[in-house]
Amino acid sequence: MGTLLFYVGTYTDGQSQGIYLCRMDLGTGALECTGHVAEAKNPSFLALHPNGGYLYAVNEIDRFEGTSSGAVSAFAVHRETGALVFLNQRSSHGAHPCHLSVDATGRYVLVANYSGGSLAVLPIEKDGRLAEASHVVRHTGSSVNPARQEAPHAHAIRLDAANRYALAADLGIDKVMIYRFDGDRGKLLPNDPPAAGVTPGSGPRHIDLHPNRKFAYLINELGSTMTVFAYDASKGALTELQTVPTLPEGWQGTNHCADVHVHPSGRFLYGSNRGHDSIVVYAIDPATGGLSLRGHASTRGKNPRNFAIDPGGSFLLAANQDSDRIVAFRIDRQTGLLSPAGHELNVPKPVCIVWAH
């Protein structure tokens, strides 16, 4: 079966040094760290270049080069070992950048700044280094939660499969902002419709698209809900179809959702609950995109932030940020349900997991 390398982004305010390189046995789910670490400050979210030769990381900080901003770091990937070599760093044009993605052509990094409420597009040079931002967009507005929604808080940005539209979840204004992506100039242009709203107080966090390109799934951090959208790829339009809870019926407690991923088969959807400390599992109706609850799996740790499903769809790795532990689960291909694979990995404050090519 072989092994698969993966990178782990972390917070470095404790024992962590930066980005860790690890591997998983594709037969058993066994995990180990390789010993390679790329030093970086709070590389909390990572994205791999389409050619597998470069890795990009946000630096989730609030001061960079004397300004109120975070940064994005570029690394070259060693083809044989997966080890990272630092290339350069650029301003993210907003404080506390928390998410980034690379466009399908490998020419741009798009980054979302939580505290700045802004999005930036950073061109990628031929050698993988980042150039200064070609465009910056700043959101405006607020919503009903005075503690968390007093201002815009851009939490994720990703492009659709056609590389035509960028979808940006903003927790602070209860909207998914929609932009036309100009890949020639590296700009985010206003779209019609400009956004899709959700129930006030929901707090949109991350969004994933179905492989059939017809549906999108938004996890709402503050409302502990999952929203299903129909996606019109010709217009970049999102139309709400369904919103369902991520928590078991009757459960009482504080919870904040984090990550969402569609299974590679398109049959199942997963989301992480921080507080309930679980992964929620839904079945996806192939015709309507609608969700039906299958169950919940404890992540066997505290504060599961992001998680990753291997490209073959056999395993899910959950990053338990507050217990310094990544836990492997087997995925039942018939039901989508998760069962512990019996393998765990100690990594300080793991946040994001990205598979190497």
Secondary structure, 3 states (H helix, E strand, C coil): CCEEEEEEEECCCCCCCEEEEEEEECCCCCEEEEEEEEECCCCCCEEECCCCCEEEEEECCCCECCECCCEEEEEEECCCCCCEEEEEEEECCCCCEEEEEECCCCCEEEEEECCCCEEEEEEECCCCCECCCCEEEECCCCCCCCCCCCCCCEEEEEECCCCCEEEEEECCCCEEEEEEEECCCCEEEEEEEEEEECCCCCCEEEEEECCCCCEEEEEECCCCEEEEEEEECCCCEEEEEEEEECCCCCCCCCCEEEEEEECCCCCEEEEEEECCCEEEEEEECCCCCCEEEEEEEECCCCCEEEEEECCCCCEEEEEEHHHCEEEEEEECCCCCCEEEEEEEEECCCEEEEEECC
